[in-house]
Amino acid sequence: MSNTRIDARFAALKKESRPALVTFTMAGDPDYDTALALLKALPEAGADVIELGMPFTDPMADGPAIQAAGLRALAAGQNMKRTLALVRDFRRGDNATPIVLMGYYNPIYVYGVERFLTDAKAAGVDGLIVVDLPPEEDAELCLPALAAGVNFIRLATPTTDDKRLPAVLKNTAGFVYYVSITGITGSAAPDAGKVADAVVRIKRYTTLPVCVGFGVRTAEQAAAIARAADGVVVGSALVDTVRKSLSPEGKPTATTVPAVVDLVRALAHGVRGTRPVAAANAG
């Protein structure tokens, strides 16, 4: 497949010898217009790659914060068609920042895989993270996505041993997402030492960048993870910031976008204040 915006972004960051800040927000949370305003504000605040959640009623890998964000989005009328429209609207002002859709297979299956890939590519989507499709199901979505020029990004976890890792990495493209904890999103803080060891182990099997997420909430945690990884992923902390900014009726307020932007700036400062050994030494 030809290079995507994800490939180009990580190549540029490697030349700068710095890790990426990957931010997650939920499409349509708390409503379409606010979600779009957030998307537009993220790159300038310091986001290098944006993960955009596809709202789903049964997000098995997600903790309370992201579950709540998905439910808020669904209640506001968000669906796959509107999620792709969100990407198209974002692309009108930004053709460089990589966008990765993250979520579960059911909404894609219902939309129709071929139609979804055609529409996603046309909208400006660069990658997919679909957490409930294992390598054994690559023919279902992974291989068609790669053929369409969309990176399929796989998750590796603390329980992914050396026997399983080659299968996980086989058709992975863009970057590897290392889940730093066992459990759901936002449920615990990662151990930077264990993460560093895991990144080194994964890099024995791949030349792809390794980004680390689940449980990173502060600039200090992001800085600690960034010393070993090619990227740091922050999600629950951002969607929780959205929740805290809402009115008692659950509506956005004047503080919603600025609060998220302030947190992203702080996280970016933490990430960029480090020199990542793994990124500098990657093949």
Order of alpha helices (4+ residues) and beta strands (2+ residues): alpha-beta-alpha-beta-alpha-alpha-beta-alpha-alpha-beta-alpha-beta-beta-alpha-beta-alpha-beta-alpha-beta-alpha-alpha-alpha
